[in-house]
Amino acid sequence: MAEEAKSGNAVWETIKTIVYALLIAGVFRTLFFQPFWIPSGSMKQTLLIGDFLFVNKMVYGYSYASCPSLIIPSVGLNIDAEDICGWMQGDNTRLLGGEPERGDVIVFRHPVTGRDYIKRLIGMPGDRIQLRQGQIILNGTAVPQQPDGVFTEIAEPQGPQRLRPRCSNGPVGIGGECEKNRLIETLPNGVSYDVLNIGNQGSDNTGIYTVPEGHYFFMGDNRDNSADSRLPQSAGGVGFVPYENLIGRADRIMFSSAGRSMLFFWTWRGDRFFKAVN
């Protein structure tokens, strides 16, 4: 009987330890930092497929979007932030709210699907934004772009989704060099970053977007391979993003995997450990 009691106590202690660990992890992820793994190439070359980073959730304060989602399709698990914190949604405000800065790389909830996206903040509330031949016209003034050579990568399937990169040097066979034209773009507040151009397409020339109050306009750095605020939500884009949908700012890449899983340590990129996100 004594041995059975000890065995029962050990099982109970193990259960309590797991529960406490999950609670601590949940609080940490809700209040401080959320892990994020880059699934697509929309932010190249700033962020590559397979980059693993932590999102700073303290910088903009907290809203319903700060609650974590737990989605694992393989086991049928789908717990969304709205399921936990939906009662906070709707007034487009934040607790301890801080204003984002133009040029921040931000993770946010898609206004319709609820999925997490990561893009660069280009337009603030009240801004007028247009693209002409791939150049941003911000409140009537062209945002400077300086040619900066060519971004090159291997034409091969990337990440768990096995996505093939698009190339400015035409269709490239497996193992060939895939090129994109690179430019340095500088926003009015002095924030500079690399953007990539593949070729002329419809999203390089747009009408004028006027950003509503309490909303933001986002774009991917890989301009010709990004579903962002240039496309309305009804067309599969992001549209304008409400303030309450911001999750946090991406500050630093912890490590990066060029393989199908971040667990394949032999595919980790040696030059991206603790790399700052600019």
DRENPAGU-93565 format. One record per residue (C-alpha): x, y, z; residue in three letters; residue number from 1. Coordinates in nm, 2 decimals. Example, Ala and Ser with C-alpha at 12.3 -4.5 7.8 and 13.67 -1.06 7.14 Angstrom:
! residues 2
+--------+--------+--------+------+-----+
:     xx :     yy :     zz : code : pos :
+--------+--------+--------+------+-----+
:   1.23 :  -0.45 :   0.78 :  ala :   1 :
:   1.37 :  -0.11 :   0.71 :  ser :   2 :
+--------+--------+--------+------+-----+
END
This chain:
! residues 278
+--------+--------+--------+------+-----+
:     xx :     yy :     zz : code : pos :
+--------+--------+--------+------+-----+
:   0.00 :   0.00 :   0.00 :  met :   1 :
:   0.28 :   0.24 :   0.09 :  ala :   2 :
:   0.44 :   0.18 :  -0.25 :  glu :   3 :
:   0.11 :   0.24 :  -0.43 :  glu :   4 :
:   0.07 :   0.57 :  -0.24 :  ala :   5 :
:   0.42 :   0.68 :  -0.33 :  lys :   6 :
:   0.35 :   0.59 :  -0.70 :  ser :   7 :
:   0.03 :   0.78 :  -0.69 :  gly :   8 :
:   0.20 :   1.09 :  -0.53 :  asn :   9 :
:   0.47 :   1.07 :  -0.80 :  ala :  10 :
:   0.22 :   1.07 :  -1.08 :  val :  11 :
:   0.03 :   1.36 :  -0.92 :  trp :  12 :
:   0.35 :   1.56 :  -0.87 :  glu :  13 :
:   0.44 :   1.50 :  -1.24 :  thr :  14 :
:   0.10 :   1.63 :  -1.35 :  ile :  15 :
:   0.13 :   1.94 :  -1.13 :  lys :  16 :
:   0.48 :   2.01 :  -1.27 :  thr :  17 :
:   0.35 :   1.99 :  -1.63 :  ile :  18 :
:   0.05 :   2.21 :  -1.55 :  val :  19 :
:   0.27 :   2.47 :  -1.37 :  tyr :  20 :
:   0.52 :   2.47 :  -1.66 :  ala :  21 :
:   0.24 :   2.52 :  -1.92 :  leu :  22 :
:   0.09 :   2.81 :  -1.71 :  leu :  23 :
:   0.43 :   2.98 :  -1.68 :  ile :  24 :
:   0.49 :   2.94 :  -2.05 :  ala :  25 :
:   0.14 :   3.07 :  -2.13 :  gly :  26 :
:   0.20 :   3.38 :  -1.91 :  val :  27 :
:   0.54 :   3.44 :  -2.06 :  phe :  28 :
:   0.41 :   3.41 :  -2.41 :  arg :  29 :
:   0.11 :   3.63 :  -2.34 :  thr :  30 :
:   0.29 :   3.92 :  -2.16 :  leu :  31 :
:   0.65 :   3.92 :  -2.28 :  phe :  32 :
:   0.77 :   3.74 :  -2.59 :  phe :  33 :
:   0.60 :   3.52 :  -2.85 :  gln :  34 :
:   0.80 :   3.28 :  -3.07 :  pro :  35 :
:   0.75 :   3.31 :  -3.45 :  phe :  36 :
:   0.89 :   3.10 :  -3.73 :  trp :  37 :
:   0.90 :   3.27 :  -4.07 :  ile :  38 :
:   0.70 :   3.05 :  -4.31 :  pro :  39 :
:   0.72 :   3.24 :  -4.64 :  ser :  40 :
:   0.95 :   3.47 :  -4.84 :  gly :  41 :
:   0.75 :   3.79 :  -4.82 :  ser :  42 :
:   1.01 :   3.97 :  -4.61 :  met :  43 :
:   1.33 :   3.87 :  -4.79 :  lys :  44 :
:   1.60 :   3.97 :  -4.75 :  gln :  45 :
:   1.53 :   4.11 :  -4.41 :  thr :  46 :
:   1.38 :   3.78 :  -4.30 :  leu :  47 :
:   1.44 :   3.44 :  -4.46 :  leu :  48 :
:   1.21 :   3.13 :  -4.47 :  ile :  49 :
:   1.31 :   2.94 :  -4.16 :  gly :  50 :
:   1.42 :   3.23 :  -3.94 :  asp :  51 :
:   1.31 :   3.18 :  -3.58 :  phe :  52 :
:   1.26 :   3.49 :  -3.37 :  leu :  53 :
:   1.09 :   3.62 :  -3.06 :  phe :  54 :
:   0.83 :   3.90 :  -3.09 :  val :  55 :
:   0.84 :   4.17 :  -2.82 :  asn :  56 :
:   0.49 :   4.20 :  -2.70 :  lys :  57 :
:   0.56 :   4.47 :  -2.43 :  met :  58 :
:   0.64 :   4.75 :  -2.67 :  val :  59 :
:   0.29 :   4.82 :  -2.80 :  tyr :  60 :
:   0.10 :   4.71 :  -2.49 :  gly :  61 :
:  -0.18 :   4.45 :  -2.48 :  tyr :  62 :
:  -0.51 :   4.37 :  -2.65 :  ser :  63 :
:  -0.71 :   4.06 :  -2.73 :  tyr :  64 :
:  -0.45 :   3.98 :  -3.00 :  ala :  65 :
:  -0.18 :   3.94 :  -2.72 :  ser :  66 :
:  -0.34 :   3.62 :  -2.61 :  cys :  67 :
:  -0.17 :   3.32 :  -2.77 :  pro :  68 :
:  -0.33 :   3.09 :  -3.03 :  ser :  69 :
:  -0.26 :   2.72 :  -3.03 :  leu :  70 :
:  -0.32 :   2.57 :  -3.37 :  ile :  71 :
:  -0.20 :   2.22 :  -3.45 :  ile :  72 :
:  -0.40 :   2.09 :  -3.75 :  pro :  73 :
:  -0.24 :   1.74 :  -3.73 :  ser :  74 :
:  -0.40 :   1.67 :  -3.40 :  val :  75 :
:  -0.72 :   1.88 :  -3.46 :  gly :  76 :
:  -0.62 :   2.15 :  -3.20 :  leu :  77 :
:  -0.75 :   2.50 :  -3.29 :  asn :  78 :
:  -0.76 :   2.74 :  -2.99 :  ile :  79 :
:  -0.77 :   3.09 :  -3.12 :  asp :  80 :
:  -0.68 :   3.41 :  -2.93 :  ala :  81 :
:  -1.05 :   3.52 :  -2.98 :  glu :  82 :
:  -1.16 :   3.20 :  -2.79 :  asp :  83 :
:  -0.96 :   3.32 :  -2.49 :  ile :  84 :
:  -0.97 :   3.70 :  -2.50 :  cys :  85 :
:  -1.24 :   3.78 :  -2.74 :  gly :  86 :
:  -1.42 :   3.98 :  -2.47 :  trp :  87 :
:  -1.14 :   4.24 :  -2.50 :  met :  88 :
:  -1.20 :   4.29 :  -2.88 :  gln :  89 :
:  -1.39 :   4.56 :  -3.05 :  gly :  90 :
:  -1.29 :   4.90 :  -2.92 :  asp :  91 :
:  -0.95 :   4.91 :  -3.10 :  asn :  92 :
:  -0.77 :   5.01 :  -2.79 :  thr :  93 :
:  -0.48 :   4.86 :  -2.59 :  arg :  94 :
:  -0.38 :   4.83 :  -2.23 :  leu :  95 :
:  -0.05 :   5.02 :  -2.16 :  leu :  96 :
:  -0.06 :   5.09 :  -2.53 :  gly :  97 :
:   0.24 :   5.22 :  -2.72 :  gly :  98 :
:   0.25 :   5.37 :  -3.07 :  glu :  99 :
:   0.44 :   5.18 :  -3.34 :  pro : 100 :
:   0.70 :   5.36 :  -3.54 :  glu : 101 :
:   0.71 :   5.38 :  -3.92 :  arg : 102 :
:   0.95 :   5.11 :  -4.04 :  gly : 103 :
:   0.89 :   4.87 :  -3.75 :  asp : 104 :
:   0.87 :   4.50 :  -3.85 :  val : 105 :
:   0.56 :   4.38 :  -3.68 :  ile : 106 :
:   0.36 :   4.06 :  -3.62 :  val : 107 :
:  -0.01 :   4.12 :  -3.63 :  phe : 108 :
:  -0.34 :   3.93 :  -3.66 :  arg : 109 :
:  -0.50 :   3.93 :  -4.01 :  his : 110 :
:  -0.83 :   4.12 :  -3.97 :  pro : 111 :
:  -1.03 :   3.85 :  -4.13 :  val : 112 :
:  -0.86 :   3.51 :  -4.09 :  thr : 113 :
:  -0.70 :   3.57 :  -3.76 :  gly : 114 :
:  -0.37 :   3.42 :  -3.88 :  arg : 115 :
:  -0.04 :   3.58 :  -3.77 :  asp : 116 :
:   0.14 :   3.79 :  -4.04 :  tyr : 117 :
:   0.47 :   3.97 :  -4.03 :  ile : 118 :
:   0.53 :   4.28 :  -4.24 :  lys : 119 :
:   0.69 :   4.62 :  -4.23 :  arg : 120 :
:   0.48 :   4.92 :  -4.11 :  leu : 121 :
:   0.48 :   5.18 :  -4.40 :  ile : 122 :
:   0.16 :   5.39 :  -4.34 :  gly : 123 :
:   0.04 :   5.56 :  -4.02 :  met : 124 :
:  -0.32 :   5.67 :  -3.95 :  pro : 125 :
:  -0.41 :   5.95 :  -4.19 :  gly : 126 :
:  -0.13 :   5.88 :  -4.44 :  asp : 127 :
:  -0.19 :   5.88 :  -4.82 :  arg : 128 :
:   0.00 :   5.61 :  -4.99 :  ile : 129 :
:   0.04 :   5.52 :  -5.36 :  gln : 130 :
:   0.29 :   5.31 :  -5.56 :  leu : 131 :
:   0.42 :   5.42 :  -5.89 :  arg : 132 :
:   0.65 :   5.18 :  -6.08 :  gln : 133 :
:   0.73 :   5.01 :  -5.75 :  gly : 134 :
:   0.82 :   5.33 :  -5.56 :  gln : 135 :
:   0.62 :   5.45 :  -5.26 :  ile : 136 :
:   0.46 :   5.79 :  -5.28 :  ile : 137 :
:   0.40 :   5.89 :  -4.92 :  leu : 138 :
:   0.17 :   6.19 :  -4.87 :  asn : 139 :
:   0.27 :   6.32 :  -5.21 :  gly : 140 :
:   0.65 :   6.27 :  -5.17 :  thr : 141 :
:   0.84 :   5.98 :  -5.33 :  ala : 142 :
:   1.02 :   5.76 :  -5.07 :  val : 143 :
:   1.39 :   5.74 :  -5.19 :  pro : 144 :
:   1.52 :   5.41 :  -5.33 :  gln : 145 :
:   1.89 :   5.35 :  -5.40 :  gln : 146 :
:   2.00 :   5.06 :  -5.62 :  pro : 147 :
:   2.21 :   4.81 :  -5.42 :  asp : 148 :
:   2.30 :   4.53 :  -5.65 :  gly : 149 :
:   2.14 :   4.19 :  -5.66 :  val : 150 :
:   2.01 :   3.94 :  -5.40 :  phe : 151 :
:   2.10 :   3.59 :  -5.50 :  thr : 152 :
:   1.97 :   3.26 :  -5.36 :  glu : 153 :
:   1.96 :   2.90 :  -5.48 :  ile : 154 :
:   1.65 :   2.80 :  -5.68 :  ala : 155 :
:   1.53 :   2.51 :  -5.47 :  glu : 156 :
:   1.22 :   2.43 :  -5.25 :  pro : 157 :
:   1.24 :   2.62 :  -4.92 :  gln : 158 :
:   1.10 :   2.55 :  -4.57 :  gly : 159 :
:   0.83 :   2.30 :  -4.47 :  pro : 160 :
:   0.60 :   2.42 :  -4.75 :  gln : 161 :
:   0.87 :   2.36 :  -5.01 :  arg : 162 :
:   0.81 :   2.70 :  -5.17 :  leu : 163 :
:   1.01 :   2.78 :  -5.48 :  arg : 164 :
:   1.15 :   3.14 :  -5.51 :  pro : 165 :
:   1.05 :   3.37 :  -5.79 :  arg : 166 :
:   1.34 :   3.52 :  -5.99 :  cys : 167 :
:   1.40 :   3.83 :  -6.19 :  ser : 168 :
:   1.64 :   3.64 :  -6.42 :  asn : 169 :
:   1.36 :   3.43 :  -6.55 :  gly : 170 :
:   1.26 :   3.07 :  -6.48 :  pro : 171 :
:   1.56 :   2.91 :  -6.31 :  val : 172 :
:   1.61 :   2.53 :  -6.28 :  gly : 173 :
:   1.67 :   2.35 :  -5.95 :  ile : 174 :
:   2.01 :   2.44 :  -5.82 :  gly : 175 :
:   2.06 :   2.75 :  -6.03 :  gly : 176 :
:   2.11 :   3.10 :  -5.91 :  glu : 177 :
:   1.79 :   3.29 :  -5.86 :  cys : 178 :
:   1.83 :   3.67 :  -5.87 :  glu : 179 :
:   1.62 :   3.97 :  -5.75 :  lys : 180 :
:   1.71 :   4.33 :  -5.78 :  asn : 181 :
:   1.79 :   4.49 :  -5.45 :  arg : 182 :
:   1.73 :   4.85 :  -5.34 :  leu : 183 :
:   1.78 :   5.04 :  -5.02 :  ile : 184 :
:   1.45 :   5.23 :  -4.92 :  glu : 185 :
:   1.46 :   5.51 :  -4.67 :  thr : 186 :
:   1.15 :   5.63 :  -4.49 :  leu : 187 :
:   1.10 :   6.00 :  -4.38 :  pro : 188 :
:   1.20 :   5.91 :  -4.02 :  asn : 189 :
:   1.54 :   5.78 :  -4.14 :  gly : 190 :
:   1.47 :   5.41 :  -4.12 :  val : 191 :
:   1.65 :   5.23 :  -4.41 :  ser : 192 :
:   1.61 :   4.87 :  -4.52 :  tyr : 193 :
:   1.65 :   4.64 :  -4.82 :  asp : 194 :
:   1.36 :   4.58 :  -5.06 :  val : 195 :
:   1.36 :   4.33 :  -5.35 :  leu : 196 :
:   1.21 :   4.37 :  -5.69 :  asn : 197 :
:   1.14 :   4.08 :  -5.93 :  ile : 198 :
:   0.97 :   4.27 :  -6.22 :  gly : 199 :
:   0.69 :   4.49 :  -6.32 :  asn : 200 :
:   0.34 :   4.38 :  -6.20 :  gln : 201 :
:   0.01 :   4.52 :  -6.11 :  gly : 202 :
:   0.09 :   4.58 :  -5.74 :  ser : 203 :
:   0.38 :   4.82 :  -5.85 :  asp : 204 :
:   0.12 :   5.08 :  -5.96 :  asn : 205 :
:  -0.18 :   5.15 :  -5.74 :  thr : 206 :
:  -0.44 :   5.40 :  -5.66 :  gly : 207 :
:  -0.41 :   5.62 :  -5.35 :  ile : 208 :
:  -0.48 :   5.45 :  -5.02 :  tyr : 209 :
:  -0.59 :   5.67 :  -4.73 :  thr : 210 :
:  -0.52 :   5.50 :  -4.40 :  val : 211 :
:  -0.81 :   5.53 :  -4.16 :  pro : 212 :
:  -0.77 :   5.65 :  -3.80 :  glu : 213 :
:  -0.67 :   5.37 :  -3.57 :  gly : 214 :
:  -0.53 :   5.16 :  -3.86 :  his : 215 :
:  -0.20 :   5.09 :  -4.03 :  tyr : 216 :
:  -0.07 :   5.01 :  -4.37 :  phe : 217 :
:   0.18 :   4.72 :  -4.41 :  phe : 218 :
:   0.40 :   4.59 :  -4.69 :  met : 219 :
:   0.65 :   4.31 :  -4.73 :  gly : 220 :
:   1.01 :   4.38 :  -4.82 :  asp : 221 :
:   1.00 :   4.13 :  -5.10 :  asn : 222 :
:   0.76 :   4.36 :  -5.28 :  arg : 223 :
:   0.65 :   4.13 :  -5.57 :  asp : 224 :
:   0.59 :   3.83 :  -5.35 :  asn : 225 :
:   0.39 :   3.97 :  -5.06 :  ser : 226 :
:   0.01 :   3.97 :  -4.99 :  ala : 227 :
:  -0.01 :   4.29 :  -4.78 :  asp : 228 :
:  -0.21 :   4.61 :  -4.74 :  ser : 229 :
:  -0.20 :   4.68 :  -5.11 :  arg : 230 :
:  -0.46 :   4.41 :  -5.16 :  leu : 231 :
:  -0.80 :   4.43 :  -4.99 :  pro : 232 :
:  -0.90 :   4.16 :  -4.76 :  gln : 233 :
:  -1.17 :   4.04 :  -5.01 :  ser : 234 :
:  -0.89 :   3.97 :  -5.26 :  ala : 235 :
:  -0.67 :   3.77 :  -5.02 :  gly : 236 :
:  -0.47 :   4.06 :  -4.90 :  gly : 237 :
:  -0.44 :   4.23 :  -4.56 :  val : 238 :
:  -0.60 :   4.57 :  -4.61 :  gly : 239 :
:  -0.58 :   4.82 :  -4.33 :  phe : 240 :
:  -0.49 :   4.66 :  -3.99 :  val : 241 :
:  -0.65 :   4.79 :  -3.67 :  pro : 242 :
:  -0.44 :   4.90 :  -3.38 :  tyr : 243 :
:  -0.58 :   4.63 :  -3.16 :  glu : 244 :
:  -0.46 :   4.36 :  -3.40 :  asn : 245 :
:  -0.09 :   4.44 :  -3.34 :  leu : 246 :
:   0.09 :   4.16 :  -3.15 :  ile : 247 :
:   0.44 :   4.29 :  -3.12 :  gly : 248 :
:   0.77 :   4.40 :  -3.28 :  arg : 249 :
:   1.03 :   4.16 :  -3.43 :  ala : 250 :
:   1.36 :   4.27 :  -3.28 :  asp : 251 :
:   1.61 :   3.98 :  -3.32 :  arg : 252 :
:   1.65 :   3.65 :  -3.50 :  ile : 253 :
:   1.75 :   3.38 :  -3.26 :  met : 254 :
:   1.86 :   3.12 :  -3.52 :  phe : 255 :
:   1.76 :   3.02 :  -3.87 :  ser : 256 :
:   1.71 :   2.69 :  -4.04 :  ser : 257 :
:   1.74 :   2.64 :  -4.42 :  ala : 258 :
:   1.58 :   2.29 :  -4.40 :  gly : 259 :
:   1.23 :   2.16 :  -4.36 :  arg : 260 :
:   1.23 :   2.18 :  -3.98 :  ser : 261 :
:   1.39 :   2.40 :  -3.72 :  met : 262 :
:   1.48 :   2.08 :  -3.54 :  leu : 263 :
:   1.73 :   1.99 :  -3.83 :  phe : 264 :
:   2.02 :   2.16 :  -3.66 :  phe : 265 :
:   2.26 :   2.06 :  -3.94 :  trp : 266 :
:   2.07 :   2.30 :  -4.17 :  thr : 267 :
:   2.10 :   2.60 :  -3.94 :  trp : 268 :
:   2.25 :   2.91 :  -4.10 :  arg : 269 :
:   2.56 :   3.01 :  -3.91 :  gly : 270 :
:   2.55 :   3.38 :  -4.00 :  asp : 271 :
:   2.20 :   3.45 :  -3.85 :  arg : 272 :
:   2.24 :   3.36 :  -3.48 :  phe : 273 :
:   2.11 :   3.66 :  -3.27 :  phe : 274 :
:   2.09 :   3.88 :  -3.58 :  lys : 275 :
:   1.91 :   4.21 :  -3.53 :  ala : 276 :
:   1.60 :   4.28 :  -3.74 :  val : 277 :
:   1.63 :   4.61 :  -3.92 :  asn : 278 :
+--------+--------+--------+------+-----+
END
